[in-house]
Amino acid sequence: YYFDNVTYSLYHAIDWVGTGWYKFVGPEGHRMADKPVGPKHCGSENSGWINGSHPTTPGSSTNVSVCFDCIEEDFPKECCFIKEATITNCGQYFVYFLQQVYGRYCATNDSLEQ
């Protein structure tokens, strides 16, 4: 699923309820992307991905920066702006404390970057 700013578009993700804890589920992915995705992905001009890594120990949490790729002056730009997030490893899945953002947080099913 995508998580986005409800004021950004009439077509916002129905799962987004504002700043808070989220779990990624569904065919789009089971966790947040941890490498650049490029602008205009995940249903938004501004596409968010973790510039950092997921915690590896169940029960542990880590604070990360989430980069948002965008278009500036008609050219793609990596990491135009950043929002802070917290990731908790729940063993079989991760949960994310995400902030309100002008864009969307991207999900993936790719293997974890180590």
Buried (B, 14 or more C-beta within 10 A) or exposed (E): BBBBBEEBEEEBBEBBEEEEEBBBEEEBBBBBBBEBBBBBBBBBBBBBBBBBEBBEEEEEEBEBEBBBBBBEEEEEBBBBBBBEBBBBBEEEEBBBBBBBBBBBBBBBEEEEEE
